């Protein structure tokens, strides 16, 4: 969204007295005599048009002093939000069904894809990335504000792409890596899993230390039936990471979890130094100078 405004709108107060003076204050011209006045055409009409041109020059000059500016609020530098990474479990167990509505054949992973995509599209002012983890972890989408691309990438993912096991430490560590270049004051990782940590080189304890050193807040979500995921580990990780632990046994509860996180994480990272705007005073000055040149050329021809 683009908003037009002026840096110095009070400059338009100069316009009425200047136009009044232009109309009332007569210039004293040196008289010149020429016997064949018919060659000059209708002088009176030109003078009226000349006054209009002068009025345009004054108006344009005052407008340039007022400094018209357009603020682009659609630019990512003008957004109020946070940098966030969705770390999603893509292990083999995520292919299990029975997590959705009764009779639904959707797998856990398919349900997570839909809910995560809806969550991304609601976070209009945030930069979001996606990490998928299994035996190892990889960045499926770097942290960006292009929500359509993020959702498209989530749709391309499938369980088993990163292996069949669950490396929670790897998922957290890779999420920290995805946020390494973030300049936001508020950074968040939302980790979702349906299992226990049973793979990976980096332990969850080492990974959460990386989270703390990087000033990142960690939320953890365990999905599935009680006992399928490591409740104690996820709760401890969220506690150490300054976030909160959630458990969801079905699709409806998982949707509620994301809705709650959506309400909790609303932090402004906007600063005046990052406001993106364009000035257009130079165009008004150029137009005024163009009219001045026309008046000067016309006067020279008349002389």
N, C-alpha and C positions, 0 to 999 in steps of 0.2 A: 504494500500500500504506500503510495507517494502522497505527501502532504506539502502543499505550497505555503510558504510563509515569507516574512521579511525579517532580516536581522535588525533593521532600524526603521520600523514603520512610522515613527514620529516624524521622519523626514518629509512625509506627505503634507505636513502642516505648512511647509514652505510653498506648496503649490498655489494656493489661492492668492497670496500677496504677489507672487512672481507673475502670475497670469494677469492680475489686475494692473500691475505696473507695465507689463508688456502691451496691454491694451490702451492705457491712459498716457503712458510716458512716450511722447513723440520725439523721434530723432530729428536733429537739425541737419539737413542735407545742404551741401553747397550747390547753389543754383547753376545750371548749365543751360545754354541757349542753343537751339537748333531749329532752323526754319521749317523743316519737313517733319512735323510731329506725327503725321499719319503713318510713318514707318514703324512707330513703336506700338501700334495696335491699341488695345483697350488696357490702359494702365491701371484703371481702377479695379478691374477684375483680378489682375495679377497681385495687386496689393492685398486684397482680401485673402487670396490663396497663400500669399507670402506670410501673412499673419498667422494663418492656420499652421503652416510649416514651423514657424517660430514657436508657436504654442506646443507643437509636438516635440520639438527639441527640448523645451523646458520640462515638459512632462517626463520625457525619457530620461533626462539627466537626474531629475528628482527621484525617479524610480530606481535608477542605478545607485544613487546614494542610499536609498532604503535597503538595497542589497537583497533582491529576491533569492530565495533558497528553496530547494526541494529536499525534504528528508525522506529517505527510502527506508520505511519500517519493515519491508520484506527482506532486507539484507540481513544475513546472519549476525553481523556485528551489532545490530540494533535489537537483538532478541533478548528476552528475559528467560533464562533457563539454566540448565546444568549440562554437563557432559556425562553421558551414561553408557554403560555396556551391559547388554543382556547376555549372560553366560548360560548357555543351554546344554543340558545333558543330551547327548546323541547316542548313548550306549544301546545295546541290543534290547535291554528291558523296556526301553521307551516304545517298543513296538507292541507292547501289551495293550489289549482293549479292555473295555469295562470301566473306563474312567469317565466316559461321557454319560449322556442320558441313557435311561434304560432302553435296551434294544439297539443302541448305537454300536456300529462296528468300527468307529474311529479309534485309531491308536492314540496313546498318550502323546506321542510326538506330534501327530496331526492336530490335536486339540491345542497343544502348546503353541504350535505355529500360528493358529488363528488368533488366539488370545494375545500372543506377543505382537502380532501384526496390528491388531486393534489398538494395543497400548502404544505402539510406535506412532500411529497416525494421530493419536490424541495429544502427543507431546510436540506440538507445533513449534515451540520455541526452544527445543533442546537439540543438542547434537548427540546422536546415538550410534553405537556400534554393536556388533553381534559376534560372539565367540561360541564355537561349538566344541565340545569336548567329549572324549570317550577314553580310549587308551592314551591318546594325546590330545592336544588342543590346537586349534587354529583360528585365525581371525577371518570370519566369513564376510564381514563388512566392517571397514574401518569407521572410526567415529566421524560422522558427517551429519549435516542437516537435511540431506536429500531423502526425505521419508519414503518416497516411492521406490527408490533404489534399495533401501534397507528392506522394505516389505518384499520386494521382488527376490532379494537374496535369501530371505527367510523361507520363501516358498520353494527355492531350489534345494534347500537342505533336506536331508533324510537321515533316519537313524542308521547307525553303523558306518557313516562316512568317516568318523574318527576312531573306529574300532568298537568292539563289543563290550569292553569293560568301562569302569568309571574312575577317572582320574580327577577328583575334585580339586586337588592342589594345582594340577596343570591348568584346569579351567580358570581358577582364580588368578594364577600367575600370568597367563596369557591375557586376561582382561586388564590387569595392571599394565602390561606391555602396550595394550591398545590405547591406554590413556596417558602414555608417557609424554606425548607432546601437548597435552591439554593445558591451556592457560586459565581454565575456569577456576573460580574459587570453590566451587562445589562439584565434586566428582563422585559418581555412584556406580557400584557393580550390583547387579541383581542376578544371583546364581540360582538356577533351578535344577534339581536332580530328583530321581526316583530310586536311588540306590545308595550303596556305601562305597567309600573310597577303597578301591582295590587295585589301583594301577597308577603309573606315573612315577617320574623321578623326583618331582617336587612334592613334599608332604603338605597337607593342609595347614599345618602349623607354620611351616616356612612361608607359605603363600600369604597367610594372613599377616605375617610380619611385614611382607612387602606392601600389603594394603595400608598398614598403619604408617609406614615410612613415607608413603606417597600421599598421605592425607586424603585417602579415599574412604567412603562409607560403604559397607558391605551388607546387603540384604541377602538372606538365604530362604529358599522355598523348597520344602520337601513335598513331593506329590505321591499319591498311591495309598495303599492300605497301611495302617499302623504296623510298624515293624519292618516294612520294606525299605525304608531309608533310615539313615543314621541320625535320629532325632537329636541326640546329645551333641554330636559333632557339629551339626548345622547350627544348633542354638549357640554353641560356644564360639563358632566362627563369626556369627552375627554380632555376638556380644563383644568380642575382641575387635571386630571391624567397625564398631560404632553404629551398627544398623539394627535390624530386627529380624527375628526368625518367624516364618509362617509355615503352617502345614495345611495341605489341601487334599482331601480324599476324593474329590470329584471336580468336574468341570465348573460347576457353579461356585464352589469355594475358591477355586483358582482364579476365577474372574474377579471375585471379591478381593482377593489378595492384591492383584494388580491395581484394582481401583483404589485400595487404601494407600498403596505406595505412590500412586499417581497424585493423591491428595497431600501426602507427606512431603514429597520432593518438589517444592515450588520455591526455588531460591533465585534471586536476581543476581545476574553476573554482568549486567549492563553498566557501562561507565560513559561519561560524557566524551572521553577521549576516543571511544570507539563508535560514536555516532557517525553514520555515513550520510553525507549530504553533498549536494552540488549547488554551486553558486552560478547565477545566470546574469549578473550585472553587466558582464562584458558584452552581452548581446544588445542590451539597451544602449550602452555607450557607443557600440558600433553603429546602431541605427541612428542615434543622434548625430554622430559625426558624418554619416552619409547624407543626412538632410542638410547639415551645415555646408558641406561641399557643394550640394545642389544650389543653395542660396548664394554662396560665394561665386559659383560659376555663372549663375543668372545675373548677379550684380555686375560681374566683369563684362558679360555680353552687353548689358545695358549701357555700361560706360563706354 
